[in-house]
């Protein structure tokens, strides 16, 4: 038996050689650099987080991430089985069943990995982990789109797709530091589902691999069902893809197998998600899944028939029976409609009936300038990429066309959905760019041969033109990603769009103001800490209940740990309308509404310059939506004159106007008409310095019944 000692082992290790091709090293280096870019650019908002770090200050971005953080914190503290608890802090006095209103995907994923890090002894705070989670997921998703692009069009398409997504402003806006929301894992789930499903229908793969990929695609879709409502979109485009394959006569038994395995697993998982439940299986968006499976079975049976006439007859009869069965079940009420938000996305004309939906800026309809502002030169590569995808006409490029066209439609319907359009544009643009430059690159790679002088001159001219073309393309992308297409100036510097988007501070760290200050503005943070430390959670007559506009509900519940009437879930439109009516009514009427909900304090946020002029970041800009949501007569409160709102006498008597004006006087702003408050006492006034001449005023009033 041979004996081994340490010197011989070291010698053997020294002689060990790892072989790697030059192209493999370049490929690995390129994807590593792209991933580093994707991660570091999403860390730019770190500048607006004050040092030293204070975990109790919660510098997450926007509003919804605070709710997601609270869910994650609850799981970390009480375990995964505690998911279905009843939350009393929001929507007083009714509260809410968390399992029925929230998707568990993001908080459970974050809690799982956080607990793993803690068990390994990594000293990371939960707030900091939630801050870093979006950049981490954005980087991982960049890797996923690399593999998806590589499968669709080759190595170069994969690399360019990853590079474009790493610097996509639309995607950065939902994965930068602190944006801890469903979209963080949602886009990852969509791309992973696409990657696995497209691999499962590849004809050249062995049966075992096809089954594994089909199962993985089902798990990815199931995870998406439990994480994000946009899973319905993933289902829809997959149905369109399968229909298209049937129309262009590309049916195969493999398609039936992959489809069946995928959706069996995914729908089983969806039924176990409390927010969806068994009722989701009867939703109108899921019905086509069953119909398509039956249709695939019909095609499989039809494939085994011998005569063409019999095939056509059986197919027509089957489709008629299927359509009739669908109509009968629909008329009997077995199917349920999707939520209003999804209906308004499908049909933008329905949104006029919902002022609450319209009041959210990210629900606006897009215009083509939004696309150019977000995607720059990639906008012009979209038709080119679609052309090459149609010309290639593989199963994967057919899917890419459907993904691209549908995402463009939905992004046009709602500006927020440019997020879903971003990966589609990255894939299509990468395909268009690679196919466009392919002949020029091939010409540059040709080896020199001894030929006649005239032919040599033509070849030289061809190489020079190819080089010039490649340089022009490189210059255009330099303009897009280095100089920028919008030439916006910030502190004397020109930033490209990707940097502009990534360099956005978290909302609360600039106190909700719509511009970028030089440092953090902590008025909102201090106001929430004051509430937490000075307003008892349960006074003698009941809990401290704070009435505010619904935007700030998540902040009050999470940072201040106090009860609110409404928050960003907007689950009770009647209650939001009552809050709007309270603000836009005289004090005597407002106090009756507040009494109905046993409100103890009212919070108002407004922005005003040192001369007393209102700025639209806060209630000074949201009051118009309060009027519309409460279905009040807008002309009764005032009118716009040369773009500036002029309050009427009735408008100046409303509770909101008086509260904002009283706050200006208390802050010492000159030339403000005095007002008196009969039922409200100002107990807190933010006292931070003006930023660029603008005060962020957070006013907290105690209600005097």
C-alpha positions in Angstrom: 0.0 0.0 0.0 1.6 3.3 -1.1 2.4 5.9 1.6 1.8 9.6 1.1 3.5 12.4 3.1 3.2 16.1 3.1 6.2 17.0 1.0 5.1 14.6 -1.8 1.5 16.0 -1.6 2.9 19.6 -2.0 5.0 18.5 -4.9 2.0 16.9 -6.6 0.0 20.0 -6.0 2.8 22.1 -7.5 2.7 20.1 -10.7 -1.1 20.3 -11.0 -2.1 22.5 -13.9 -5.6 23.9 -14.5 -6.3 24.2 -18.2 -8.5 27.0 -19.4 -8.9 28.4 -22.9 -8.2 32.0 -23.7 -11.9 32.5 -24.6 -13.1 31.0 -21.3 -10.8 33.3 -19.3 -12.1 36.4 -21.3 -15.7 35.3 -20.8 -15.3 34.8 -17.1 -13.5 38.1 -16.7 -16.3 39.9 -18.7 -19.2 38.5 -16.7 -17.3 39.2 -13.4 -16.8 42.8 -14.4 -20.5 43.2 -15.4 -21.6 41.7 -12.1 -19.3 44.1 -10.1 -20.7 47.0 -12.1 -24.3 45.8 -11.4 -23.6 45.6 -7.6 -21.6 48.8 -7.1 -23.8 51.1 -9.1 -26.8 50.1 -6.9 -24.8 51.1 -3.8 -24.6 54.8 -4.7 -27.5 55.9 -2.4 -25.2 54.9 0.5 -24.1 58.6 0.4 -27.3 59.7 2.0 -27.1 57.3 5.0 -25.5 59.2 7.8 -22.4 57.9 9.6 -22.3 56.4 12.2 -24.9 53.8 11.2 -28.0 53.8 13.4 -30.2 50.7 12.9 -33.2 52.2 14.5 -33.4 55.0 11.9 -34.5 52.7 9.0 -33.1 54.3 5.9 -35.1 52.1 3.4 -36.4 53.7 0.3 -40.0 54.7 -0.7 -42.9 53.4 1.4 -43.7 49.8 0.7 -40.2 48.5 1.7 -41.0 49.5 5.3 -43.9 47.1 5.3 -41.8 44.3 3.8 -39.2 45.0 6.4 -41.7 44.7 9.2 -42.9 41.3 7.8 -39.3 40.1 7.6 -38.6 41.2 11.2 -41.7 39.4 12.4 -40.5 36.1 10.7 -37.0 36.5 12.1 -38.3 37.1 15.7 -41.1 34.6 15.7 -40.3 32.0 13.1 -41.6 31.0 9.6 -44.8 29.4 11.0 -46.0 32.7 12.5 -46.8 34.1 9.0 -50.5 34.3 9.4 -50.7 36.8 12.2 -53.3 39.6 12.6 -51.8 43.1 12.3 -53.5 45.8 14.5 -51.2 48.7 13.7 -52.7 49.3 10.2 -56.2 50.2 9.1 -57.6 50.9 12.6 -60.0 49.8 13.9 -60.3 46.8 11.6 -56.7 45.7 11.3 -55.8 43.1 8.7 -54.9 39.4 8.3 -51.3 39.6 7.0 -51.6 36.2 5.2 -54.5 37.5 3.2 -52.9 40.8 2.1 -49.2 40.1 1.7 -47.1 37.8 -0.5 -44.6 35.7 1.7 -41.9 35.3 -1.0 -39.7 38.3 -0.3 -39.9 38.4 3.5 -39.4 34.7 3.8 -36.5 34.7 1.4 -34.8 37.6 3.2 -35.4 36.1 6.6 -34.1 32.7 5.4 -30.7 34.1 4.2 -30.4 36.5 7.1 -30.8 33.6 9.6 -28.2 31.6 7.7 -25.7 34.5 7.9 -26.5 34.9 11.7 -25.9 31.2 12.2 -22.5 31.5 10.4 -21.6 34.3 12.8 -21.7 37.1 10.2 -22.2 40.4 12.2 -25.0 42.0 10.1 -28.0 43.9 11.3 -31.4 43.1 9.8 -32.0 46.7 8.6 -28.6 46.7 6.8 -29.3 43.3 5.3 -32.6 44.5 3.9 -30.8 47.6 2.6 -28.3 45.4 0.7 -30.7 42.7 -0.4 -32.0 44.5 -3.5 -28.5 45.2 -5.0 -27.6 41.6 -4.3 -30.7 40.3 -6.1 -30.2 42.8 -8.9 -26.7 41.3 -9.4 -27.9 37.7 -9.3 -30.7 38.6 -11.8 -28.0 40.0 -14.1 -26.3 36.6 -14.1 -29.6 34.9 -14.9 -30.3 37.1 -17.9 -26.8 36.3 -19.1 -27.7 32.6 -19.3 -31.0 33.4 -20.9 -29.5 35.6 -23.5 -26.8 33.0 -24.2 -29.4 30.4 -24.8 -31.3 32.7 -27.2 -28.5 34.1 -29.3 -25.1 32.9 -28.2 -22.3 34.0 -25.9 -22.2 37.6 -27.1 -26.0 38.1 -26.7 -25.7 36.8 -23.2 -22.9 39.2 -22.2 -24.6 42.2 -23.8 -27.9 41.4 -22.2 -26.2 41.2 -18.8 -24.4 44.5 -19.4 -27.5 46.3 -20.5 -29.6 45.0 -17.5 -26.7 45.9 -15.1 -27.1 49.5 -16.3 -30.8 49.7 -17.0 -32.3 52.7 -15.2 -35.7 51.1 -15.0 -34.3 48.0 -13.3 -31.9 50.0 -11.1 -34.9 52.0 -9.8 -36.3 48.8 -8.2 -33.1 47.2 -7.1 -30.9 50.0 -5.7 -29.9 50.2 -2.1 -32.9 50.1 0.2 -35.7 49.3 -2.3 -36.7 46.2 -0.4 -40.0 45.3 -2.3 -41.6 42.5 -4.2 -40.0 43.5 -7.5 -36.6 42.6 -6.0 -37.3 38.9 -6.4 -40.1 39.3 -9.0 -37.9 40.0 -12.0 -35.5 37.3 -10.9 -38.4 34.8 -10.7 -39.7 35.7 -14.1 -36.4 35.3 -15.9 -35.6 32.1 -14.1 -39.0 30.7 -15.1 -38.3 31.6 -18.7 -34.8 30.2 -18.7 -35.9 26.8 -17.3 -39.0 26.5 -19.5 -37.2 27.3 -22.7 -34.5 24.8 -21.9 -37.2 22.1 -21.1 -38.6 22.3 -24.7 -35.2 22.0 -26.4 -35.5 19.0 -28.8 -31.8 18.0 -28.6 -31.8 17.5 -24.8 -32.2 14.1 -23.2 -35.6 13.2 -21.7 -34.2 13.3 -18.1 -32.9 16.8 -18.6 -36.2 18.0 -20.0 -38.1 16.7 -17.1 -35.7 18.3 -14.6 -35.9 21.7 -16.4 -39.7 21.5 -16.6 -39.9 20.8 -12.8 -37.4 23.7 -12.1 -39.6 26.0 -14.3 -42.6 25.0 -12.2 -40.8 25.7 -9.0 -39.6 29.1 -10.3 -43.2 30.0 -11.3 -44.5 28.8 -8.0 -42.0 31.0 -6.2 -43.1 33.9 -8.4 -46.8 33.2 -7.5 -45.8 33.5 -3.8 -43.8 36.7 -4.3 -45.4 39.1 -6.8 -48.8 39.7 -8.4 -47.1 40.1 -11.8 -46.8 36.3 -12.0 -50.0 36.6 -14.0 -48.0 38.3 -16.7 -45.5 35.4 -16.8 -48.5 33.0 -17.2 -50.0 35.1 -19.9 -46.9 35.3 -22.1 -46.3 31.6 -21.7 -49.8 30.9 -22.9 -49.3 33.2 -25.9 -46.0 31.4 -26.7 -47.6 28.0 -26.7 -50.5 29.2 -28.8 -48.0 30.7 -31.3 -46.1 27.4 -31.5 -49.3 25.6 -32.3 -50.2 28.1 -35.0 -46.8 27.8 -36.7 -47.0 24.0 -36.5 -44.3 23.4 -33.9 -46.2 21.2 -31.6 -44.4 18.3 -30.1 -45.1 15.7 -27.3 -42.2 17.4 -25.4 -44.1 20.6 -25.3 -47.1 18.9 -23.7 -44.9 17.2 -21.2 -43.0 20.3 -20.2 -46.2 22.4 -20.0 -48.0 19.9 -17.9 -45.2 19.4 -15.4 -44.5 23.1 -15.1 -48.0 24.2 -14.4 -48.9 21.3 -12.2 -46.1 22.2 -9.8 -46.7 26.0 -10.1 -50.5 25.9 -9.5 -50.1 23.5 -6.6 -47.7 25.9 -5.0 -50.0 28.9 -5.7 -52.9 27.2 -4.0 -50.8 26.9 -0.8 -50.1 30.7 -0.8 -52.6 32.1 1.7 -53.1 35.4 -0.3 -54.1 33.4 -3.4 -55.6 30.1 -2.0 -57.8 27.7 -3.9 -59.8 30.7 -5.2 -56.9 31.7 -7.4 -57.3 28.4 -9.4 -60.7 29.8 -10.6 -59.4 33.2 -11.5 -59.9 34.4 -15.1 -56.1 34.6 -15.6 -55.6 30.9 -14.7 -58.5 29.6 -16.9 -56.4 29.7 -20.1 -53.8 27.4 -18.4 -56.4 24.6 -18.2 -57.8 25.3 -21.7 -54.3 25.3 -23.2 -53.4 22.0 -21.5 -56.6 20.4 -22.9 -55.8 21.8 -26.3 -52.3 20.3 -26.2 -53.8 17.0 -25.3 -56.1 17.3 -28.3 -53.1 18.1 -30.5 -51.3 15.0 -29.2 -54.4 12.8 -29.9 -54.8 14.5 -33.2 -51.2 13.7 -34.1 -51.9 10.0 -33.8 -54.8 10.1 -36.3 -54.0 9.0 -39.8 -56.1 11.1 -42.3 -55.8 14.8 -42.7 -59.5 15.3 -43.0 -60.1 13.4 -39.7 -57.5 15.5 -38.0 -59.1 18.8 -39.0 -62.6 17.7 -38.1 -61.6 16.4 -34.7 -59.6 19.6 -33.9 -62.5 21.9 -34.9 -65.0 19.9 -32.8 -62.7 19.8 -29.8 -62.2 23.6 -29.9 -65.9 24.3 -30.2 -66.6 22.0 -27.2 -63.8 23.6 -25.2 -65.1 27.2 -26.0 -68.7 26.2 -25.1 -67.6 24.6 -21.8 -65.7 27.8 -20.9 -68.8 30.0 -21.6 -71.1 27.7 -19.6 -68.7 27.7 -16.6 -68.3 31.5 -16.9 -72.1 32.1 -16.9 -72.5 29.8 -13.9 -70.0 31.9 -11.9 -67.2 29.4 -11.6 -64.6 31.9 -12.7 -63.6 35.0 -10.8 -62.3 38.2 -12.3 -58.7 39.5 -11.6 -58.1 42.5 -9.3 -58.9 46.0 -10.5 -55.2 47.0 -10.8 -54.6 44.2 -13.3 -57.8 45.1 -15.3 -56.7 48.8 -15.6 -53.3 47.6 -16.8 -55.0 45.5 -19.6 -57.4 48.4 -20.4 -56.0 51.8 -19.4 -59.3 53.5 -20.2 -60.8 51.9 -17.0 -58.5 53.9 -14.7 -60.5 57.1 -15.0 -63.1 55.5 -12.7 -60.5 55.2 -9.9 -59.0 58.6 -8.7 -57.1 56.6 -6.0 -55.3 54.5 -8.7 -54.7 57.6 -10.8 -53.2 59.5 -7.8 -50.1 57.2 -7.8 -47.4 58.6 -10.0 -46.1 55.2 -11.1 -49.5 54.3 -12.5 -49.4 57.0 -15.2 -49.6 56.1 -18.8 -46.2 56.2 -20.5 -45.2 58.2 -23.6 -42.4 57.3 -26.0 -40.1 59.9 -24.4 -40.2 57.8 -21.2 -38.8 54.9 -23.1 -36.0 56.9 -24.7 -35.3 58.5 -21.3 -34.9 55.1 -19.7 -33.3 53.1 -22.5 -31.5 55.6 -24.6 -30.0 54.1 -27.7 -31.5 50.7 -26.9 -34.8 52.2 -28.0 -33.6 52.2 -31.6 -32.3 48.7 -31.4 -35.7 47.2 -30.4 -37.1 47.0 -34.0 -33.8 45.7 -35.2 -33.7 43.0 -32.6 -37.3 42.0 -33.3 -36.5 41.8 -37.0 -33.6 39.4 -36.4 -35.7 37.4 -33.9 -38.4 36.9 -36.5 -35.8 36.1 -39.2 -34.1 33.5 -37.0 -37.6 32.0 -36.1 -36.3 29.6 -33.5 -38.6 28.7 -30.6 -36.6 30.9 -28.3 -36.6 33.9 -30.6 -40.4 33.5 -31.1 -40.7 33.7 -27.3 -38.5 36.7 -27.3 -40.8 38.5 -29.7 -43.8 37.8 -27.6 -42.0 38.9 -24.4 -40.8 42.1 -26.1 -44.1 43.1 -27.7 -46.3 42.4 -24.6 -43.9 44.1 -22.3 -43.9 47.2 -24.5 -47.7 47.3 -24.4 -48.0 47.0 -20.6 -45.1 49.5 -20.1 -47.1 51.9 -22.3 -50.2 51.3 -20.1 -48.4 51.9 -16.8 -45.1 53.7 -16.4 -44.1 51.4 -13.5 -44.1 48.4 -15.8 -41.0 49.7 -17.7 -39.5 47.5 -15.0 -40.8 44.4 -16.8 -40.0 45.9 -20.2 -36.3 46.4 -19.1 -35.1 42.7 -19.4 -37.1 42.2 -22.6 -35.4 45.3 -24.1 -32.0 44.2 -22.9 -32.4 40.8 -24.6 -33.9 42.2 -27.9 -31.3 45.0 -28.1 -28.4 42.6 -27.4 -29.7 40.3 -30.2 -30.1 43.2 -32.6 -26.6 44.6 -31.8 -24.8 41.3 -32.2 -26.6 40.3 -35.4 -26.0 43.8 -36.8 -22.3 43.9 -36.1 -21.6 40.2 -36.9 -20.7 40.7 -40.6 -18.4 43.6 -39.8 -16.7 41.7 -37.0 -16.3 38.7 -39.3 -14.7 40.9 -41.9 -12.2 42.3 -39.4 -11.3 38.7 -38.3 -10.5 37.5 -41.9 -6.9 36.5 -42.4 -4.8 38.5 -44.9 -4.1 36.6 -48.1 -1.8 37.4 -51.0 -4.1 38.7 -53.7 -4.0 41.1 -56.6 -3.5 44.8 -55.9 -7.1 45.8 -56.9 -8.7 43.0 -54.8 -6.4 43.9 -51.9 -7.6 47.5 -52.1 -11.2 46.5 -51.9 -10.5 44.2 -48.9 -8.7 47.0 -47.2 -11.6 49.4 -47.8 -14.0 46.7 -46.4 -11.9 46.4 -43.2 -11.7 50.1 -42.7 -15.4 50.6 -43.2 -16.0 47.7 -40.7 -13.7 49.3 -38.2 -15.4 52.7 -38.6 -18.8 51.1 -38.1 -17.7 49.3 -34.9 -16.2 52.6 -33.6 -19.4 54.5 -34.3 -21.4 51.8 -32.4 -18.9 52.1 -29.5 -19.2 55.9 -29.5 -23.0 55.7 -29.4 -22.9 53.4 -26.4 -20.3 55.7 -24.8 -22.8 58.5 -25.2 -25.5 56.4 -23.7 -23.6 55.1 -20.6 -20.8 57.6 -20.0 -22.1 61.0 -21.2 -25.8 60.4 -21.0 -28.8 61.1 -23.2 -30.5 63.6 -21.0 -27.4 65.8 -20.1 -29.0 66.6 -16.7 -26.9 68.7 -14.5 -26.4 68.0 -10.9 -24.0 70.3 -9.0 -22.2 71.1 -12.3 -21.8 67.5 -13.4 -23.4 65.6 -16.3 -24.6 62.2 -15.4 -25.9 59.4 -17.7 -29.4 58.1 -17.0 -28.2 55.0 -15.3 -26.1 56.9 -12.8 -28.9 59.4 -12.3 -31.3 56.7 -11.4 -28.8 54.9 -9.1 -27.7 58.1 -7.5 -31.2 58.7 -6.1 -31.3 59.0 -2.3 -33.7 56.9 -0.3 -37.0 58.7 0.1 -37.0 59.1 3.9 -33.3 60.3 4.0 -34.3 63.4 2.1 -37.6 63.8 3.9 -39.8 63.1 0.9 -38.6 66.1 -1.1 -38.3 65.6 -4.9 -34.7 66.7 -5.4 -31.2 65.6 -4.4 -29.7 67.6 -1.6 -26.0 67.5 -0.7 -26.5 65.5 2.5 -29.3 63.7 4.4 -32.3 65.6 5.6 -33.6 63.9 8.7 -36.7 65.8 9.5 -39.0 62.8 8.9 -36.7 60.4 10.8 -36.8 62.7 13.9 -40.5 63.1 13.6 -41.1 59.4 13.6 -38.7 58.9 16.5 -40.5 61.6 18.4 -43.8 59.8 17.9 -42.3 56.5 19.1 -40.8 58.0 22.2 -43.5 60.6 23.2 -46.8 59.1 22.2 -47.7 56.1 24.3 -48.9 53.0 22.4 -51.9 52.6 24.7 -53.2 55.6 26.5 -56.0 55.1 29.1 -58.9 55.4 26.6 -57.4 53.2 23.8 -54.4 53.1 21.4 -52.7 56.2 20.0 -54.3 56.4 16.6 -52.6 58.7 14.0 -54.6 59.9 11.0 -52.4 60.9 8.0 -52.6 60.6 4.2 -52.1 56.9 3.3 -48.6 57.4 1.8 -47.0 57.7 5.3 -48.8 54.9 6.9 -46.0 52.3 6.5 -43.5 54.8 8.0 -45.6 55.4 11.1 -46.3 51.7 11.6 -42.7 50.5 11.1 -40.5 53.3 12.4 -42.8 54.9 15.0 -44.6 51.6 15.9 -48.0 53.4 16.2 -51.5 52.7 14.9 -52.7 54.3 11.7 -55.9 54.6 9.7 -54.5 53.8 6.3 -51.2 52.9 4.5 -49.9 51.9 1.1 -51.9 48.7 0.9 -54.9 51.0 -0.1 -57.1 48.0 0.8 -60.0 50.0 2.1 -60.9 52.8 -0.4 -63.8 53.9 1.7 -61.6 54.7 4.7 -59.1 56.5 2.4 -62.0 58.6 1.1 -63.1 59.4 4.6 -59.5 60.6 5.5 -59.6 62.8 2.3 -63.0 64.2 3.2 -61.7 64.9 6.8 -58.8 67.0 5.4 -60.9 68.8 2.9 -63.7 69.7 5.3 -64.1 72.5 7.8 -63.1 71.7 11.4 -66.6 71.0 12.7 -67.1 68.3 10.0 -63.6 66.9 10.2 -63.9 66.4 14.0 -66.9 64.2 13.5 -65.0 61.9 11.1 -62.1 61.7 13.5 -64.3 60.9 16.4 -65.8 58.0 14.5 -62.3 56.4 14.3 -61.2 57.5 17.8 -58.2 59.4 16.3 -55.8 60.9 18.8 -53.4 62.7 16.5 -53.3 64.0 12.9 -50.0 64.2 11.0 -49.6 66.6 8.0 -46.5 66.9 5.8 -46.0 69.9 3.5 -43.1 71.6 1.8 -42.7 75.4 1.7 -40.0 77.8 0.8 -38.6 80.6 3.0 -41.1 83.0 1.4 -44.1 80.9 2.2 -44.8 79.5 -1.3 -46.0 75.9 -1.4 -44.1 73.1 -3.2 -45.8 70.0 -4.4 -43.9 67.4 -2.3 -46.5 66.6 0.4 -50.0 67.7 1.0 -49.5 70.9 -0.9 -49.5 68.7 -4.0 -51.7 65.9 -2.9 -54.7 67.9 -1.8 -56.1 67.8 -5.3 -56.3 64.0 -5.2 -57.9 64.2 -1.8 -60.7 66.2 -3.4 -61.1 63.8 -6.3 -60.9 60.6 -4.1 -63.5 62.0 -1.7 -65.7 62.8 -4.8 -66.0 66.5 -3.8 -66.6 69.5 -6.1 -63.1 70.7 -7.1 -64.2 74.2 -8.2 -65.5 74.8 -4.7 -62.0 74.8 -3.3 -60.3 77.0 -5.8 -58.7 76.9 -9.2 -55.4 76.9 -11.1 -54.3 80.4 -12.3 -51.2 80.3 -14.5 -50.2 76.9 -13.2 -50.6 77.9 -9.5 -53.4 76.8 -7.3 -55.5 79.7 -5.9 -57.5 78.7 -2.8 -61.1 80.0 -2.5 -62.5 81.3 0.7 -64.1 77.8 1.3 -60.8 76.1 0.6 -59.0 78.4 3.1 -61.5 77.2 5.7 -60.6 73.5 5.3 -58.8 71.6 8.0 -55.8 70.8 5.8 -55.3 74.4 4.7 -55.5 75.6 8.3 -53.1 73.0 9.5 -50.5 73.7 6.7 -50.8 77.5 7.3 -50.6 77.2 11.1 -47.4 75.2 10.6 -45.9 77.9 8.5 -46.6 80.5 11.1 -45.2 78.3 13.9 -42.1 77.8 11.7 -41.6 81.6 11.6 -42.3 82.0 7.9 -43.2 85.7 7.2 -46.1 87.1 5.2 -48.6 84.3 6.1 -52.2 85.1 6.9 -52.9 84.0 10.5 -55.4 81.2 11.1 -56.9 79.7 14.3 -57.5 76.0 15.1 -60.3 75.2 17.4 -60.0 71.4 17.7 -56.3 70.8 17.1 -53.2 71.6 19.2 -49.8 71.5 17.5 -47.5 69.2 19.6 -44.7 68.6 17.1 -43.1 70.8 14.5 -40.0 69.7 12.5 -37.2 72.3 13.0 -34.6 71.3 10.5 -32.8 73.9 8.4 -34.2 74.8 5.0 -32.7 72.8 2.1 -32.1 74.8 -1.0 -34.5 77.4 0.5 -37.3 74.8 1.2 -38.6 73.6 4.5 -39.9 70.0 4.9 -42.6 70.6 7.5 -43.9 67.6 9.5 -46.7 68.7 11.7 -48.3 66.6 14.4 -51.6 67.8 16.0 -53.3 66.5 19.0 -57.1 66.2 18.5 -59.2 68.1 21.1 -62.7 66.8 21.2 
